[in-house]
Amino acid sequence: MARSPRRRILQLRHQRPCDHVQGLFEKQWRGQPINTPSVKPLRGSEGNRVAWPTMFERAGKSGANSDCTTAPNGTAAVQYRMRAALFARTRTHYSVLRDREGGMRITVPKARCSKDGTIPAVERHQLVDALGIPARQSRADGVYIPADTSWRHEMLSRAYGDNPPPLRVARDTVA
């Protein structure tokens, strides 16, 4: 009796992590180095290590709501400040939407989206310029911000126009 393709795929998906773990054990037994993911530490704009951000504040600087302090783990507060800062700088409304995993996406309102749900090229270019990020970091549906306080802190700084931002985000790398 032949197996269904779906069942075979599910079996391979289940088997793959087991094979990977077994391969790691074999490397360890042979004394070979194992490349594991590690986190590059959070750095300031000068390149020095800094503490993980617990608050975002811009005391003494201009901009929308710049006198307020915001906790980067407060999603609703970060969304509000991001929209306000982008509007104050560009005089263009942007939507900041959150997803189930805690990440956020900066995009244009639905009325300005294309029929397929993507951002028109001109508006996408304006958003990338306003945030001061490379074009390759944006997607057709907007700019994604992972659910990490260092990313939120950096993107809030960029929304206010602080260039370079005071913090460089922590990044996962394979050592």
Chimera marker file (.cmm) of the C-alpha trace (Angstrom):
<marker_set name="trace">
<marker id="1" x="0.000" y="0.000" z="0.000" r="1" g="1" b="0" radius="0.5"/>
<marker id="2" x="1.454" y="3.345" z="-1.071" r="1" g="1" b="0" radius="0.5"/>
<marker id="3" x="1.785" y="6.175" z="1.409" r="1" g="1" b="0" radius="0.5"/>
<marker id="4" x="0.089" y="9.460" z="0.686" r="1" g="1" b="0" radius="0.5"/>
<marker id="5" x="2.406" y="12.380" z="-0.201" r="1" g="1" b="0" radius="0.5"/>
<marker id="6" x="1.083" y="14.398" z="2.739" r="1" g="1" b="0" radius="0.5"/>
<marker id="7" x="1.874" y="11.619" z="5.201" r="1" g="1" b="0" radius="0.5"/>
<marker id="8" x="5.380" y="11.239" z="3.754" r="1" g="1" b="0" radius="0.5"/>
<marker id="9" x="6.040" y="14.980" z="4.067" r="1" g="1" b="0" radius="0.5"/>
<marker id="10" x="4.877" y="14.989" z="7.677" r="1" g="1" b="0" radius="0.5"/>
<marker id="11" x="7.113" y="12.014" z="8.440" r="1" g="1" b="0" radius="0.5"/>
<marker id="12" x="10.139" y="13.766" z="6.878" r="1" g="1" b="0" radius="0.5"/>
<marker id="13" x="9.414" y="16.960" z="8.845" r="1" g="1" b="0" radius="0.5"/>
<marker id="14" x="9.282" y="14.932" z="12.057" r="1" g="1" b="0" radius="0.5"/>
<marker id="15" x="12.467" y="13.048" z="11.223" r="1" g="1" b="0" radius="0.5"/>
<marker id="16" x="14.560" y="16.091" z="10.241" r="1" g="1" b="0" radius="0.5"/>
<marker id="17" x="15.028" y="17.597" z="13.746" r="1" g="1" b="0" radius="0.5"/>
<marker id="18" x="15.944" y="14.159" z="15.092" r="1" g="1" b="0" radius="0.5"/>
<marker id="19" x="18.574" y="13.759" z="12.349" r="1" g="1" b="0" radius="0.5"/>
<marker id="20" x="19.935" y="17.244" z="13.111" r="1" g="1" b="0" radius="0.5"/>
<marker id="21" x="20.264" y="16.512" z="16.833" r="1" g="1" b="0" radius="0.5"/>
<marker id="22" x="21.964" y="13.193" z="16.082" r="1" g="1" b="0" radius="0.5"/>
<marker id="23" x="24.420" y="14.990" z="13.774" r="1" g="1" b="0" radius="0.5"/>
<marker id="24" x="25.263" y="17.483" z="16.549" r="1" g="1" b="0" radius="0.5"/>
<marker id="25" x="25.955" y="14.639" z="18.974" r="1" g="1" b="0" radius="0.5"/>
<marker id="26" x="28.207" y="12.926" z="16.419" r="1" g="1" b="0" radius="0.5"/>
<marker id="27" x="30.198" y="16.138" z="15.894" r="1" g="1" b="0" radius="0.5"/>
<marker id="28" x="30.578" y="16.531" z="19.644" r="1" g="1" b="0" radius="0.5"/>
<marker id="29" x="31.819" y="12.925" z="20.021" r="1" g="1" b="0" radius="0.5"/>
<marker id="30" x="34.396" y="13.483" z="17.252" r="1" g="1" b="0" radius="0.5"/>
<marker id="31" x="35.551" y="16.723" z="18.898" r="1" g="1" b="0" radius="0.5"/>
<marker id="32" x="34.504" y="18.944" z="15.977" r="1" g="1" b="0" radius="0.5"/>
<marker id="33" x="33.256" y="22.458" z="16.690" r="1" g="1" b="0" radius="0.5"/>
<marker id="34" x="29.504" y="23.000" z="16.573" r="1" g="1" b="0" radius="0.5"/>
<marker id="35" x="28.210" y="26.209" z="15.029" r="1" g="1" b="0" radius="0.5"/>
<marker id="36" x="25.392" y="27.443" z="17.217" r="1" g="1" b="0" radius="0.5"/>
<marker id="37" x="23.377" y="30.644" z="16.966" r="1" g="1" b="0" radius="0.5"/>
<marker id="38" x="24.557" y="33.420" z="19.231" r="1" g="1" b="0" radius="0.5"/>
<marker id="39" x="23.429" y="36.981" z="19.830" r="1" g="1" b="0" radius="0.5"/>
<marker id="40" x="25.685" y="39.893" z="18.995" r="1" g="1" b="0" radius="0.5"/>
<marker id="41" x="25.402" y="42.244" z="21.963" r="1" g="1" b="0" radius="0.5"/>
<marker id="42" x="23.515" y="45.497" z="21.867" r="1" g="1" b="0" radius="0.5"/>
<marker id="43" x="25.790" y="48.426" z="21.013" r="1" g="1" b="0" radius="0.5"/>
<marker id="44" x="25.570" y="52.188" z="21.185" r="1" g="1" b="0" radius="0.5"/>
<marker id="45" x="26.133" y="54.487" z="18.214" r="1" g="1" b="0" radius="0.5"/>
<marker id="46" x="29.867" y="54.623" z="19.061" r="1" g="1" b="0" radius="0.5"/>
<marker id="47" x="30.119" y="50.829" z="19.021" r="1" g="1" b="0" radius="0.5"/>
<marker id="48" x="30.359" y="50.288" z="22.791" r="1" g="1" b="0" radius="0.5"/>
<marker id="49" x="28.262" y="47.686" z="24.570" r="1" g="1" b="0" radius="0.5"/>
<marker id="50" x="25.215" y="49.136" z="26.315" r="1" g="1" b="0" radius="0.5"/>
<marker id="51" x="22.541" y="47.789" z="28.649" r="1" g="1" b="0" radius="0.5"/>
<marker id="52" x="19.318" y="46.406" z="27.203" r="1" g="1" b="0" radius="0.5"/>
<marker id="53" x="16.772" y="49.235" z="26.765" r="1" g="1" b="0" radius="0.5"/>
<marker id="54" x="13.945" y="49.361" z="29.273" r="1" g="1" b="0" radius="0.5"/>
<marker id="55" x="12.691" y="52.872" z="28.445" r="1" g="1" b="0" radius="0.5"/>
<marker id="56" x="12.661" y="55.098" z="25.368" r="1" g="1" b="0" radius="0.5"/>
<marker id="57" x="13.035" y="58.790" z="26.085" r="1" g="1" b="0" radius="0.5"/>
<marker id="58" x="14.033" y="61.868" z="24.133" r="1" g="1" b="0" radius="0.5"/>
<marker id="59" x="14.276" y="64.547" z="26.816" r="1" g="1" b="0" radius="0.5"/>
<marker id="60" x="15.349" y="67.894" z="25.400" r="1" g="1" b="0" radius="0.5"/>
<marker id="61" x="14.798" y="66.957" z="21.754" r="1" g="1" b="0" radius="0.5"/>
<marker id="62" x="12.043" y="68.131" z="19.453" r="1" g="1" b="0" radius="0.5"/>
<marker id="63" x="9.359" y="65.946" z="17.919" r="1" g="1" b="0" radius="0.5"/>
<marker id="64" x="5.901" y="64.585" z="18.612" r="1" g="1" b="0" radius="0.5"/>
<marker id="65" x="5.568" y="63.361" z="22.202" r="1" g="1" b="0" radius="0.5"/>
<marker id="66" x="9.328" y="63.680" z="22.669" r="1" g="1" b="0" radius="0.5"/>
<marker id="67" x="8.965" y="64.578" z="26.350" r="1" g="1" b="0" radius="0.5"/>
<marker id="68" x="7.197" y="61.268" z="27.190" r="1" g="1" b="0" radius="0.5"/>
<marker id="69" x="8.982" y="58.110" z="28.233" r="1" g="1" b="0" radius="0.5"/>
<marker id="70" x="7.780" y="54.837" z="26.743" r="1" g="1" b="0" radius="0.5"/>
<marker id="71" x="8.546" y="51.252" z="27.648" r="1" g="1" b="0" radius="0.5"/>
<marker id="72" x="9.637" y="49.455" z="24.442" r="1" g="1" b="0" radius="0.5"/>
<marker id="73" x="7.769" y="46.339" z="25.562" r="1" g="1" b="0" radius="0.5"/>
<marker id="74" x="4.464" y="48.272" z="25.650" r="1" g="1" b="0" radius="0.5"/>
<marker id="75" x="3.180" y="47.530" z="22.155" r="1" g="1" b="0" radius="0.5"/>
<marker id="76" x="0.274" y="49.998" z="22.110" r="1" g="1" b="0" radius="0.5"/>
<marker id="77" x="2.442" y="52.881" z="23.360" r="1" g="1" b="0" radius="0.5"/>
<marker id="78" x="5.150" y="52.126" z="20.792" r="1" g="1" b="0" radius="0.5"/>
<marker id="79" x="2.552" y="51.994" z="18.001" r="1" g="1" b="0" radius="0.5"/>
<marker id="80" x="1.126" y="55.373" z="19.036" r="1" g="1" b="0" radius="0.5"/>
<marker id="81" x="4.525" y="57.068" z="19.284" r="1" g="1" b="0" radius="0.5"/>
<marker id="82" x="5.724" y="55.597" z="16.002" r="1" g="1" b="0" radius="0.5"/>
<marker id="83" x="2.650" y="56.901" z="14.139" r="1" g="1" b="0" radius="0.5"/>
<marker id="84" x="2.910" y="60.314" z="15.804" r="1" g="1" b="0" radius="0.5"/>
<marker id="85" x="6.644" y="60.663" z="15.115" r="1" g="1" b="0" radius="0.5"/>
<marker id="86" x="6.323" y="59.659" z="11.456" r="1" g="1" b="0" radius="0.5"/>
<marker id="87" x="3.406" y="62.037" z="10.927" r="1" g="1" b="0" radius="0.5"/>
<marker id="88" x="5.238" y="64.921" z="12.635" r="1" g="1" b="0" radius="0.5"/>
<marker id="89" x="8.250" y="64.442" z="10.345" r="1" g="1" b="0" radius="0.5"/>
<marker id="90" x="6.608" y="63.573" z="7.031" r="1" g="1" b="0" radius="0.5"/>
<marker id="91" x="3.056" y="64.970" z="7.310" r="1" g="1" b="0" radius="0.5"/>
<marker id="92" x="1.937" y="61.594" z="5.935" r="1" g="1" b="0" radius="0.5"/>
<marker id="93" x="-0.175" y="59.102" z="7.861" r="1" g="1" b="0" radius="0.5"/>
<marker id="94" x="1.247" y="55.617" z="8.376" r="1" g="1" b="0" radius="0.5"/>
<marker id="95" x="-0.253" y="52.536" z="9.979" r="1" g="1" b="0" radius="0.5"/>
<marker id="96" x="1.670" y="50.590" z="12.596" r="1" g="1" b="0" radius="0.5"/>
<marker id="97" x="0.105" y="47.148" z="12.885" r="1" g="1" b="0" radius="0.5"/>
<marker id="98" x="1.019" y="44.372" z="15.300" r="1" g="1" b="0" radius="0.5"/>
<marker id="99" x="1.004" y="40.655" z="14.614" r="1" g="1" b="0" radius="0.5"/>
<marker id="100" x="0.349" y="37.610" z="16.795" r="1" g="1" b="0" radius="0.5"/>
<marker id="101" x="4.018" y="37.051" z="17.603" r="1" g="1" b="0" radius="0.5"/>
<marker id="102" x="4.444" y="40.575" z="19.017" r="1" g="1" b="0" radius="0.5"/>
<marker id="103" x="6.164" y="42.082" z="15.990" r="1" g="1" b="0" radius="0.5"/>
<marker id="104" x="4.983" y="45.215" z="14.193" r="1" g="1" b="0" radius="0.5"/>
<marker id="105" x="4.725" y="46.340" z="10.605" r="1" g="1" b="0" radius="0.5"/>
<marker id="106" x="4.850" y="49.948" z="9.429" r="1" g="1" b="0" radius="0.5"/>
<marker id="107" x="2.735" y="50.382" z="6.321" r="1" g="1" b="0" radius="0.5"/>
<marker id="108" x="0.380" y="52.825" z="4.637" r="1" g="1" b="0" radius="0.5"/>
<marker id="109" x="-3.357" y="52.885" z="5.388" r="1" g="1" b="0" radius="0.5"/>
<marker id="110" x="-5.531" y="50.504" z="3.330" r="1" g="1" b="0" radius="0.5"/>
<marker id="111" x="-6.928" y="53.364" z="1.262" r="1" g="1" b="0" radius="0.5"/>
<marker id="112" x="-3.444" y="54.041" z="-0.153" r="1" g="1" b="0" radius="0.5"/>
<marker id="113" x="-2.478" y="50.380" z="-0.718" r="1" g="1" b="0" radius="0.5"/>
<marker id="114" x="-2.557" y="48.760" z="-4.140" r="1" g="1" b="0" radius="0.5"/>
<marker id="115" x="-5.319" y="46.294" z="-4.953" r="1" g="1" b="0" radius="0.5"/>
<marker id="116" x="-3.003" y="43.382" z="-4.113" r="1" g="1" b="0" radius="0.5"/>
<marker id="117" x="-2.302" y="44.827" z="-0.636" r="1" g="1" b="0" radius="0.5"/>
<marker id="118" x="1.207" y="46.100" z="-1.344" r="1" g="1" b="0" radius="0.5"/>
<marker id="119" x="2.575" y="49.589" z="-0.876" r="1" g="1" b="0" radius="0.5"/>
<marker id="120" x="3.055" y="51.594" z="-4.089" r="1" g="1" b="0" radius="0.5"/>
<marker id="121" x="6.728" y="51.969" z="-4.973" r="1" g="1" b="0" radius="0.5"/>
<marker id="122" x="6.803" y="55.747" z="-4.447" r="1" g="1" b="0" radius="0.5"/>
<marker id="123" x="5.286" y="55.512" z="-0.965" r="1" g="1" b="0" radius="0.5"/>
<marker id="124" x="7.542" y="52.601" z="-0.059" r="1" g="1" b="0" radius="0.5"/>
<marker id="125" x="10.566" y="54.686" z="-1.048" r="1" g="1" b="0" radius="0.5"/>
<marker id="126" x="9.294" y="57.613" z="1.074" r="1" g="1" b="0" radius="0.5"/>
<marker id="127" x="8.838" y="55.323" z="4.094" r="1" g="1" b="0" radius="0.5"/>
<marker id="128" x="12.337" y="53.885" z="3.728" r="1" g="1" b="0" radius="0.5"/>
<marker id="129" x="13.773" y="57.416" z="3.439" r="1" g="1" b="0" radius="0.5"/>
<marker id="130" x="11.823" y="58.612" z="6.489" r="1" g="1" b="0" radius="0.5"/>
<marker id="131" x="13.184" y="55.737" z="8.576" r="1" g="1" b="0" radius="0.5"/>
<marker id="132" x="16.697" y="55.999" z="7.142" r="1" g="1" b="0" radius="0.5"/>
<marker id="133" x="16.993" y="52.287" z="6.418" r="1" g="1" b="0" radius="0.5"/>
<marker id="134" x="18.281" y="50.448" z="3.350" r="1" g="1" b="0" radius="0.5"/>
<marker id="135" x="15.582" y="49.583" z="0.807" r="1" g="1" b="0" radius="0.5"/>
<marker id="136" x="16.325" y="45.863" z="1.188" r="1" g="1" b="0" radius="0.5"/>
<marker id="137" x="15.007" y="45.984" z="4.779" r="1" g="1" b="0" radius="0.5"/>
<marker id="138" x="11.526" y="46.850" z="3.564" r="1" g="1" b="0" radius="0.5"/>
<marker id="139" x="9.021" y="44.475" z="2.053" r="1" g="1" b="0" radius="0.5"/>
<marker id="140" x="6.167" y="44.988" z="-0.352" r="1" g="1" b="0" radius="0.5"/>
<marker id="141" x="3.747" y="45.153" z="2.588" r="1" g="1" b="0" radius="0.5"/>
<marker id="142" x="5.846" y="47.495" z="4.748" r="1" g="1" b="0" radius="0.5"/>
<marker id="143" x="8.754" y="47.546" z="7.176" r="1" g="1" b="0" radius="0.5"/>
<marker id="144" x="8.735" y="44.727" z="9.739" r="1" g="1" b="0" radius="0.5"/>
<marker id="145" x="9.911" y="45.266" z="13.327" r="1" g="1" b="0" radius="0.5"/>
<marker id="146" x="10.604" y="42.038" z="15.269" r="1" g="1" b="0" radius="0.5"/>
<marker id="147" x="9.218" y="41.544" z="18.793" r="1" g="1" b="0" radius="0.5"/>
<marker id="148" x="12.392" y="42.728" z="20.494" r="1" g="1" b="0" radius="0.5"/>
<marker id="149" x="12.822" y="45.835" z="22.635" r="1" g="1" b="0" radius="0.5"/>
<marker id="150" x="16.136" y="46.728" z="20.988" r="1" g="1" b="0" radius="0.5"/>
<marker id="151" x="14.470" y="46.729" z="17.538" r="1" g="1" b="0" radius="0.5"/>
<marker id="152" x="11.573" y="48.834" z="18.829" r="1" g="1" b="0" radius="0.5"/>
<marker id="153" x="13.985" y="51.301" z="20.434" r="1" g="1" b="0" radius="0.5"/>
<marker id="154" x="15.992" y="51.679" z="17.222" r="1" g="1" b="0" radius="0.5"/>
<marker id="155" x="12.916" y="52.075" z="15.005" r="1" g="1" b="0" radius="0.5"/>
<marker id="156" x="11.405" y="54.680" z="17.352" r="1" g="1" b="0" radius="0.5"/>
<marker id="157" x="14.678" y="56.621" z="17.128" r="1" g="1" b="0" radius="0.5"/>
<marker id="158" x="14.580" y="56.345" z="13.352" r="1" g="1" b="0" radius="0.5"/>
<marker id="159" x="10.937" y="57.476" z="13.252" r="1" g="1" b="0" radius="0.5"/>
<marker id="160" x="11.956" y="60.623" z="15.121" r="1" g="1" b="0" radius="0.5"/>
<marker id="161" x="14.814" y="61.179" z="12.673" r="1" g="1" b="0" radius="0.5"/>
<marker id="162" x="17.690" y="60.430" z="15.032" r="1" g="1" b="0" radius="0.5"/>
<marker id="163" x="20.378" y="59.353" z="12.606" r="1" g="1" b="0" radius="0.5"/>
<marker id="164" x="22.417" y="57.437" z="13.581" r="1" g="1" b="0" radius="0.5"/>
<marker id="165" x="20.113" y="55.930" z="16.197" r="1" g="1" b="0" radius="0.5"/>
<marker id="166" x="21.544" y="55.833" z="19.743" r="1" g="1" b="0" radius="0.5"/>
<marker id="167" x="21.372" y="52.008" z="19.806" r="1" g="1" b="0" radius="0.5"/>
<marker id="168" x="22.239" y="49.332" z="17.272" r="1" g="1" b="0" radius="0.5"/>
<marker id="169" x="19.975" y="46.313" z="17.630" r="1" g="1" b="0" radius="0.5"/>
<marker id="170" x="21.146" y="42.958" z="18.913" r="1" g="1" b="0" radius="0.5"/>
<marker id="171" x="21.377" y="40.480" z="16.051" r="1" g="1" b="0" radius="0.5"/>
<marker id="172" x="21.412" y="36.704" z="15.899" r="1" g="1" b="0" radius="0.5"/>
<marker id="173" x="24.442" y="35.247" z="14.137" r="1" g="1" b="0" radius="0.5"/>
<marker id="174" x="25.929" y="31.812" z="13.657" r="1" g="1" b="0" radius="0.5"/>
<marker id="175" x="29.374" y="31.717" z="15.234" r="1" g="1" b="0" radius="0.5"/>
<link id1="1" id2="2" r="1" g="1" b="0" radius="0.2"/>
<link id1="2" id2="3" r="1" g="1" b="0" radius="0.2"/>
<link id1="3" id2="4" r="1" g="1" b="0" radius="0.2"/>
<link id1="4" id2="5" r="1" g="1" b="0" radius="0.2"/>
<link id1="5" id2="6" r="1" g="1" b="0" radius="0.2"/>
<link id1="6" id2="7" r="1" g="1" b="0" radius="0.2"/>
<link id1="7" id2="8" r="1" g="1" b="0" radius="0.2"/>
<link id1="8" id2="9" r="1" g="1" b="0" radius="0.2"/>
<link id1="9" id2="10" r="1" g="1" b="0" radius="0.2"/>
<link id1="10" id2="11" r="1" g="1" b="0" radius="0.2"/>
<link id1="11" id2="12" r="1" g="1" b="0" radius="0.2"/>
<link id1="12" id2="13" r="1" g="1" b="0" radius="0.2"/>
<link id1="13" id2="14" r="1" g="1" b="0" radius="0.2"/>
<link id1="14" id2="15" r="1" g="1" b="0" radius="0.2"/>
<link id1="15" id2="16" r="1" g="1" b="0" radius="0.2"/>
<link id1="16" id2="17" r="1" g="1" b="0" radius="0.2"/>
<link id1="17" id2="18" r="1" g="1" b="0" radius="0.2"/>
<link id1="18" id2="19" r="1" g="1" b="0" radius="0.2"/>
<link id1="19" id2="20" r="1" g="1" b="0" radius="0.2"/>
<link id1="20" id2="21" r="1" g="1" b="0" radius="0.2"/>
<link id1="21" id2="22" r="1" g="1" b="0" radius="0.2"/>
<link id1="22" id2="23" r="1" g="1" b="0" radius="0.2"/>
<link id1="23" id2="24" r="1" g="1" b="0" radius="0.2"/>
<link id1="24" id2="25" r="1" g="1" b="0" radius="0.2"/>
<link id1="25" id2="26" r="1" g="1" b="0" radius="0.2"/>
<link id1="26" id2="27" r="1" g="1" b="0" radius="0.2"/>
<link id1="27" id2="28" r="1" g="1" b="0" radius="0.2"/>
<link id1="28" id2="29" r="1" g="1" b="0" radius="0.2"/>
<link id1="29" id2="30" r="1" g="1" b="0" radius="0.2"/>
<link id1="30" id2="31" r="1" g="1" b="0" radius="0.2"/>
<link id1="31" id2="32" r="1" g="1" b="0" radius="0.2"/>
<link id1="32" id2="33" r="1" g="1" b="0" radius="0.2"/>
<link id1="33" id2="34" r="1" g="1" b="0" radius="0.2"/>
<link id1="34" id2="35" r="1" g="1" b="0" radius="0.2"/>
<link id1="35" id2="36" r="1" g="1" b="0" radius="0.2"/>
<link id1="36" id2="37" r="1" g="1" b="0" radius="0.2"/>
<link id1="37" id2="38" r="1" g="1" b="0" radius="0.2"/>
<link id1="38" id2="39" r="1" g="1" b="0" radius="0.2"/>
<link id1="39" id2="40" r="1" g="1" b="0" radius="0.2"/>
<link id1="40" id2="41" r="1" g="1" b="0" radius="0.2"/>
<link id1="41" id2="42" r="1" g="1" b="0" radius="0.2"/>
<link id1="42" id2="43" r="1" g="1" b="0" radius="0.2"/>
<link id1="43" id2="44" r="1" g="1" b="0" radius="0.2"/>
<link id1="44" id2="45" r="1" g="1" b="0" radius="0.2"/>
<link id1="45" id2="46" r="1" g="1" b="0" radius="0.2"/>
<link id1="46" id2="47" r="1" g="1" b="0" radius="0.2"/>
<link id1="47" id2="48" r="1" g="1" b="0" radius="0.2"/>
<link id1="48" id2="49" r="1" g="1" b="0" radius="0.2"/>
<link id1="49" id2="50" r="1" g="1" b="0" radius="0.2"/>
<link id1="50" id2="51" r="1" g="1" b="0" radius="0.2"/>
<link id1="51" id2="52" r="1" g="1" b="0" radius="0.2"/>
<link id1="52" id2="53" r="1" g="1" b="0" radius="0.2"/>
<link id1="53" id2="54" r="1" g="1" b="0" radius="0.2"/>
<link id1="54" id2="55" r="1" g="1" b="0" radius="0.2"/>
<link id1="55" id2="56" r="1" g="1" b="0" radius="0.2"/>
<link id1="56" id2="57" r="1" g="1" b="0" radius="0.2"/>
<link id1="57" id2="58" r="1" g="1" b="0" radius="0.2"/>
<link id1="58" id2="59" r="1" g="1" b="0" radius="0.2"/>
<link id1="59" id2="60" r="1" g="1" b="0" radius="0.2"/>
<link id1="60" id2="61" r="1" g="1" b="0" radius="0.2"/>
<link id1="61" id2="62" r="1" g="1" b="0" radius="0.2"/>
<link id1="62" id2="63" r="1" g="1" b="0" radius="0.2"/>
<link id1="63" id2="64" r="1" g="1" b="0" radius="0.2"/>
<link id1="64" id2="65" r="1" g="1" b="0" radius="0.2"/>
<link id1="65" id2="66" r="1" g="1" b="0" radius="0.2"/>
<link id1="66" id2="67" r="1" g="1" b="0" radius="0.2"/>
<link id1="67" id2="68" r="1" g="1" b="0" radius="0.2"/>
<link id1="68" id2="69" r="1" g="1" b="0" radius="0.2"/>
<link id1="69" id2="70" r="1" g="1" b="0" radius="0.2"/>
<link id1="70" id2="71" r="1" g="1" b="0" radius="0.2"/>
<link id1="71" id2="72" r="1" g="1" b="0" radius="0.2"/>
<link id1="72" id2="73" r="1" g="1" b="0" radius="0.2"/>
<link id1="73" id2="74" r="1" g="1" b="0" radius="0.2"/>
<link id1="74" id2="75" r="1" g="1" b="0" radius="0.2"/>
<link id1="75" id2="76" r="1" g="1" b="0" radius="0.2"/>
<link id1="76" id2="77" r="1" g="1" b="0" radius="0.2"/>
<link id1="77" id2="78" r="1" g="1" b="0" radius="0.2"/>
<link id1="78" id2="79" r="1" g="1" b="0" radius="0.2"/>
<link id1="79" id2="80" r="1" g="1" b="0" radius="0.2"/>
<link id1="80" id2="81" r="1" g="1" b="0" radius="0.2"/>
<link id1="81" id2="82" r="1" g="1" b="0" radius="0.2"/>
<link id1="82" id2="83" r="1" g="1" b="0" radius="0.2"/>
<link id1="83" id2="84" r="1" g="1" b="0" radius="0.2"/>
<link id1="84" id2="85" r="1" g="1" b="0" radius="0.2"/>
<link id1="85" id2="86" r="1" g="1" b="0" radius="0.2"/>
<link id1="86" id2="87" r="1" g="1" b="0" radius="0.2"/>
<link id1="87" id2="88" r="1" g="1" b="0" radius="0.2"/>
<link id1="88" id2="89" r="1" g="1" b="0" radius="0.2"/>
<link id1="89" id2="90" r="1" g="1" b="0" radius="0.2"/>
<link id1="90" id2="91" r="1" g="1" b="0" radius="0.2"/>
<link id1="91" id2="92" r="1" g="1" b="0" radius="0.2"/>
<link id1="92" id2="93" r="1" g="1" b="0" radius="0.2"/>
<link id1="93" id2="94" r="1" g="1" b="0" radius="0.2"/>
<link id1="94" id2="95" r="1" g="1" b="0" radius="0.2"/>
<link id1="95" id2="96" r="1" g="1" b="0" radius="0.2"/>
<link id1="96" id2="97" r="1" g="1" b="0" radius="0.2"/>
<link id1="97" id2="98" r="1" g="1" b="0" radius="0.2"/>
<link id1="98" id2="99" r="1" g="1" b="0" radius="0.2"/>
<link id1="99" id2="100" r="1" g="1" b="0" radius="0.2"/>
<link id1="100" id2="101" r="1" g="1" b="0" radius="0.2"/>
<link id1="101" id2="102" r="1" g="1" b="0" radius="0.2"/>
<link id1="102" id2="103" r="1" g="1" b="0" radius="0.2"/>
<link id1="103" id2="104" r="1" g="1" b="0" radius="0.2"/>
<link id1="104" id2="105" r="1" g="1" b="0" radius="0.2"/>
<link id1="105" id2="106" r="1" g="1" b="0" radius="0.2"/>
<link id1="106" id2="107" r="1" g="1" b="0" radius="0.2"/>
<link id1="107" id2="108" r="1" g="1" b="0" radius="0.2"/>
<link id1="108" id2="109" r="1" g="1" b="0" radius="0.2"/>
<link id1="109" id2="110" r="1" g="1" b="0" radius="0.2"/>
<link id1="110" id2="111" r="1" g="1" b="0" radius="0.2"/>
<link id1="111" id2="112" r="1" g="1" b="0" radius="0.2"/>
<link id1="112" id2="113" r="1" g="1" b="0" radius="0.2"/>
<link id1="113" id2="114" r="1" g="1" b="0" radius="0.2"/>
<link id1="114" id2="115" r="1" g="1" b="0" radius="0.2"/>
<link id1="115" id2="116" r="1" g="1" b="0" radius="0.2"/>
<link id1="116" id2="117" r="1" g="1" b="0" radius="0.2"/>
<link id1="117" id2="118" r="1" g="1" b="0" radius="0.2"/>
<link id1="118" id2="119" r="1" g="1" b="0" radius="0.2"/>
<link id1="119" id2="120" r="1" g="1" b="0" radius="0.2"/>
<link id1="120" id2="121" r="1" g="1" b="0" radius="0.2"/>
<link id1="121" id2="122" r="1" g="1" b="0" radius="0.2"/>
<link id1="122" id2="123" r="1" g="1" b="0" radius="0.2"/>
<link id1="123" id2="124" r="1" g="1" b="0" radius="0.2"/>
<link id1="124" id2="125" r="1" g="1" b="0" radius="0.2"/>
<link id1="125" id2="126" r="1" g="1" b="0" radius="0.2"/>
<link id1="126" id2="127" r="1" g="1" b="0" radius="0.2"/>
<link id1="127" id2="128" r="1" g="1" b="0" radius="0.2"/>
<link id1="128" id2="129" r="1" g="1" b="0" radius="0.2"/>
<link id1="129" id2="130" r="1" g="1" b="0" radius="0.2"/>
<link id1="130" id2="131" r="1" g="1" b="0" radius="0.2"/>
<link id1="131" id2="132" r="1" g="1" b="0" radius="0.2"/>
<link id1="132" id2="133" r="1" g="1" b="0" radius="0.2"/>
<link id1="133" id2="134" r="1" g="1" b="0" radius="0.2"/>
<link id1="134" id2="135" r="1" g="1" b="0" radius="0.2"/>
<link id1="135" id2="136" r="1" g="1" b="0" radius="0.2"/>
<link id1="136" id2="137" r="1" g="1" b="0" radius="0.2"/>
<link id1="137" id2="138" r="1" g="1" b="0" radius="0.2"/>
<link id1="138" id2="139" r="1" g="1" b="0" radius="0.2"/>
<link id1="139" id2="140" r="1" g="1" b="0" radius="0.2"/>
<link id1="140" id2="141" r="1" g="1" b="0" radius="0.2"/>
<link id1="141" id2="142" r="1" g="1" b="0" radius="0.2"/>
<link id1="142" id2="143" r="1" g="1" b="0" radius="0.2"/>
<link id1="143" id2="144" r="1" g="1" b="0" radius="0.2"/>
<link id1="144" id2="145" r="1" g="1" b="0" radius="0.2"/>
<link id1="145" id2="146" r="1" g="1" b="0" radius="0.2"/>
<link id1="146" id2="147" r="1" g="1" b="0" radius="0.2"/>
<link id1="147" id2="148" r="1" g="1" b="0" radius="0.2"/>
<link id1="148" id2="149" r="1" g="1" b="0" radius="0.2"/>
<link id1="149" id2="150" r="1" g="1" b="0" radius="0.2"/>
<link id1="150" id2="151" r="1" g="1" b="0" radius="0.2"/>
<link id1="151" id2="152" r="1" g="1" b="0" radius="0.2"/>
<link id1="152" id2="153" r="1" g="1" b="0" radius="0.2"/>
<link id1="153" id2="154" r="1" g="1" b="0" radius="0.2"/>
<link id1="154" id2="155" r="1" g="1" b="0" radius="0.2"/>
<link id1="155" id2="156" r="1" g="1" b="0" radius="0.2"/>
<link id1="156" id2="157" r="1" g="1" b="0" radius="0.2"/>
<link id1="157" id2="158" r="1" g="1" b="0" radius="0.2"/>
<link id1="158" id2="159" r="1" g="1" b="0" radius="0.2"/>
<link id1="159" id2="160" r="1" g="1" b="0" radius="0.2"/>
<link id1="160" id2="161" r="1" g="1" b="0" radius="0.2"/>
<link id1="161" id2="162" r="1" g="1" b="0" radius="0.2"/>
<link id1="162" id2="163" r="1" g="1" b="0" radius="0.2"/>
<link id1="163" id2="164" r="1" g="1" b="0" radius="0.2"/>
<link id1="164" id2="165" r="1" g="1" b="0" radius="0.2"/>
<link id1="165" id2="166" r="1" g="1" b="0" radius="0.2"/>
<link id1="166" id2="167" r="1" g="1" b="0" radius="0.2"/>
<link id1="167" id2="168" r="1" g="1" b="0" radius="0.2"/>
<link id1="168" id2="169" r="1" g="1" b="0" radius="0.2"/>
<link id1="169" id2="170" r="1" g="1" b="0" radius="0.2"/>
<link id1="170" id2="171" r="1" g="1" b="0" radius="0.2"/>
<link id1="171" id2="172" r="1" g="1" b="0" radius="0.2"/>
<link id1="172" id2="173" r="1" g="1" b="0" radius="0.2"/>
<link id1="173" id2="174" r="1" g="1" b="0" radius="0.2"/>
<link id1="174" id2="175" r="1" g="1" b="0" radius="0.2"/>
</marker_set>
